[in-house]
Amino acid sequence: MSTIIKELDREYLLSTQDIDFKFYQNERDFRVDEIAKEEFLGKGNYLILHVQKIEITTWDMIAVFAELLELPAQKIGYAGLKDKHATTTQYISVESKYEPLLKNFQHKNIKILEKTRHSHSIRMGDLKGNRFSINLYDVDLMDAGKIEKVARKIAKNGLPNYFGYQRFGRDEGSVAQAKDMLKGEVFIEDSKIKSFLISVYQSHYFNEWLRERIILSREKNNSEFLLLSGDVLLSKDGKLSTPKIVPTKEFAQNKVVPTGLLCGRDTFRAKYEAREIEERFDDEFLQEKGQRREALIYPSNIECKFVKKETMLTLSFSLPKGSYATVFLESIAGKNYTAKDVKQDKSKKKR
């Protein structure tokens, strides 16, 4: 009898099917700490709050502060959205005149860790990245060694920068809904939902393109990412270019990284060989603004702590903004996860 191997939605460069572990997105086992883009001045007209939240979305947290301070939510600055089912820390900003109202702040899901001042408010995207600390369960000593070895190899060679399963909703039905909306078969009135569905549509095609390039790299380049003529590359100083000669040496030295298309208007398209693949995952009629996204990222500051008694390995690492910790875990395990896989039954919760 032949074994049927399910094709993965997100393919990876390494083949690591023999590593198995469990992880759960909850307040005990999944921690995310925002890394600020710049050092705060300690003076200025804006109050910077370093906040911790548990089992609440960033939007809901912002709504709590907006109600308390009696101001529109848009007046509260934040750099990015953080997971609900986790313990997370991030920075938010309000005008300094509101500081007295926060003196006795108390909330069961939110804690103010620290206050400081700065010259301007925090804007979306004002972060370097995030630091993750995740407990991996059902891990023995041999598995722990394998996990650390593979994690460090991925950090050196690059992690495919997929959008994680969280991007597409719990049942991933938002991709179909987005396509129906853009074909005119479904009308969405709410501008926020419409914007979300368009981003899902762009993310879906980026993931499909990246999957194609990863499979090609495994087949043609010994599982190292294969650059093609016409690739759009991003330099360390944030500039995009399409060199006439494939910059293999610069890529090996991490001076440039290939990018993939988030389809839309007013953005670079690849050329030549690279464009032949990219155009299959493009929508040149999409009116929303397009972007380029790094095809690879490099996890950093990897730390591992093994607790034999609990068969648990705590894996800590940092990722650049916009990247998904669960994608790193998928690459280590060589499998795809869904929201259902990481939701722990409360009756079985580890102590």
N, C-alpha and C positions, 0 to 999 in steps of 0.2 A: 504494500500500500504506500503510495507516495504522500509525502507531507506537503500540505499547502501552506506556503509562507505568505502572510498578509503583507501587501505592499504598504510601506509607511508613507504618511502624508509629508513628514519632514525627515528626509534622508540625511545621514551624517557621513563625514569623511572616514571615521574609524569604524571598524567592525568589532563590537564589544558585547555580543549577545550573552556571554557567560557571566556578566556582572548583573546581579539582581539585588534590588533593595526596595524598600517602601519609604515614602515620605508623605507628610500630611500638611495641608495648608491650614494651620490653626495658630492661635496665639502663643502656644508653648513651643512649637516645632518649626516655626517659619518666622524669621525676623528680617526686617528690611530697614536699613538706616541710610537716609539721604546724605550724600556728600555735596556740600555747598560748592557753588561755582567760584566764590571769592570769599576772602576773609572779611567779616563785618567790621566796620570802623569803630563801633562802640559809642558813636555820637551821630546825631543827625535827626531829621524830622520823622523818621519812621521807626516803629518798634518792631523788632524781629523776635518772634516767638519760636523757640525750639520745642516742638510738641510731640508727644507720644500718643498714638491711638491704638485701640484694640477693638476688633470686630465692628468696625465702622468705616465707611468709605470716606475718602478725602472730601468729596462734595458734601456729604452729610455733616462732617466735622466743620467745614466752612459755614454751613447753615446754622450750626449751634452758635458759633462766634458772631455771625451776622445778626442773629436774633438777640443775643446778649447785648451787643454794642449798638443795636438799632441802626444798622447801616446796610446798604445793598451788598449782597455777596460779592458783586464785582469789585468792590472797594477793598477786598481782602486779597492780598497777593500770595501766590503759591507757585512752586516751580514745576510740580508734576503730580500725577495721581499715584497713590499707593494702594497695595492690596487691602481688601477688607478683612479677609480671613488670615490674619497675621498680627504680630506686634510690629508696628512701624513707627519710625520717627521721621519728621520732616520740618522744614522751616516755612513759616507764614509771616506776612507783614501787614500791619495796619498803621495808620497815622498815630504818632506818639501821644496825641491828646487823649486817646482812649485807654491809656495805661492804668489810670485809677480804677476803671471799671473791671479790670482783670485781677485786682489785688486779691480777692477771695474766691477766685474761680475754682469751681469743683464740678466734675462730671465723671460718671462711672466708667466711660470709655475713653476719656481724653485727659491727659496730664500735661501741664506746662512745665517743661524741664528747666528752661533757662530763658532769660530775656536779655536783649541787648538793643543797641540803636544802629541805624545805618542811614546813609544819605539818600537812598531811594528805595522804592518798594521792590519786592521780589516779583519777577515776571515769569510767565510760563517758559520753561526751558532753562531757567537759571540754576542748573545743577551740573556737576561733573559726572555724577553717576550714583550708584547705590552700592552699599555694602550688605551682603546677605550672609545669614547664618542659619543653616538648615540641618535639622536632625534627620539622618537616614537610618532606618530600622531594618532589622533582620540581617545585620552585617556581622560576619565573623572576622577574625584577625586577618585571614588571607584576603577576604573581600576588601577589607579596609585598605590593605596595601595596594590592591589592584585599582581601587577607586582613586587613591591619591596619585598613583603613577599615571593613570589615564587622564585625570584632571590636569596634571602638569604638562602632559604632552599636548592636550588641546590648547592650553594657555600659550604654549610655544608656537604651535602651527596655525592656530586660529579656529574660532568657533563660528559655524554658519549662523548668521544673524537673523534667524527666522523670527517672525511674530509668533508668540506662543499661543496655546489653545485659548487662553483668557481673552485674546483679542476678538474672538469670533462668537462669543456667547457660550452658554452652557451646552446647547444642543447643536451649535454651529449652523443653525438655520438662518443666521443673519446674512450669510453669503448669498443664499438663494433669494432672500428678501431684497438685498441690495441690487441684484441683477434684475429682478422684477421691477423694482422702482425705476432703474435707469432705462428699461425697455418701455416704460410708461404703462405697465400692467398693474402697478400698485401706486396709489398716490399717498405721499407722506406729507402731512401739513406741518408737523412739529419740526422746526429748523434744526434743533439739537439732534433729534433722531435721524434726520436726513443727513446731517454732517457725519454722524457716527457710521451710518451705512455706507457712505461714500468712502470713508477711511477703511472700512472692512473690505470693500471691493478692491481698493488699491493694495491693501495688505495681502489679500488672497492671491492676486496676480504676482506680487513680489515673491511670496512663498513658493508659488508654482515655478517661477523662473529660477529661483535659487535651488530648488530641488533638482531641476534639470541640469544645472551647472555642477551640482555636487555629484550626481550620477556620472556625468561626463568626466569629472576629475578623477573619480575612482577607476573608471574604465581606461582612461588615457594617460593619467599622470600619477600612478602609484599612490592614490588617495591623498595627494596634495593638491590644493586648489589650483586649477589650470587657468592661467590668464589667456585671453584671446585677443587677436588684433581688433582694435576698435573699442576695447573696454573703456568705460569712463572711470577714471581713477581719482581718488581723493588724497590730497597730500596732507602732511601734518599741519600745515597752516590753513587748512580748510578750502583749498582751491581745487576745482574740478578740471580735468584735462583728458584728452585722448591722444596720447603720444603716437607718432608714426611707427616707432619701434617699441615692441612690447618690453616694458622695463622690468625684466625678470630679476635683475640684481637689486634694484630699489625695493621691489616687493619683498624679496627675501630678507632685506634689512628693515622691514616694517616702516619704510619711508613713505610708501603709498599703499592704498588699499582699494580693491575693486568695489564698485558700487552697482546696485540694482535699481531699477526704475519703479517709482511709485507713480503710475501713469497719471497724466493730466497735462495741462497747458504750461507753457513757459518753463520748460526744464530740458536739460540736455538729454539727447538720445545717443545710444551707442552707435558705432559704425561697423562696417565690414562684417567680419566673422561673428563678432559679438552681437551685432544687430540682428543677424539671422535667427538667433535664439530669442533675443529680447522682444522682437516684434510679434512673436506668438503670444506674448503675455502683456500686450500693450492695448490701450484704447485711446486712439488719437482724437476721438470725438468727445472725450470727457472734458467738460468745461472747467472743472475745478483745477486748482493749481497743482502741478505735479512736483515731485522731489526726487532726489537720489538718496539711497540708504546704503550704508556700508554692507557689503556682502559677508564680511568677516569682522569679528571683534576678538579682543584678546583679554580673557579673564586675568585678573592680577591679584596679588597678595593672598594666595591660596594657603589656608591653614586647615589642618585636620586633627581632630581630637577623638580618639577611640575610647568608648566606655564598654569594656568587655561584659560587665554584669548586665547591662541593658541591651547588649548586641546592637549598639548604636554608635554611629560615626557622625560627629558634628562637622560639617563641611562649611567653611567660611571663605568668601571670595568677593571681589569687587568687579562690577561691570559698568561700562559706560551707559549714559542715559539712553532710554528707549529700548534697552535690551532686556531679555527675559531669563531669569534664573532657571526656570523650568526647562528652557531650551538647553542650557548647560547640563542639567541633570539628564535630560533625554540623550544627549550626545555621549555622556558617560555610560549610561545603561544600554544604549543602542536600541531604544524603543520609544514609542510615542505615548504620552500620557493624555488623559482627559480630566475634566473637572471631577468626574465620578471616581476616578482612580485615587485622587488625593483627598477626598472627603472622608474623614474618619468617623466611624460609628461611635457615637458618644458612650454607648454601653461598653465599648472595647477600648476606650481611651486609656493610654498608658499613663502611669503615675510617675 
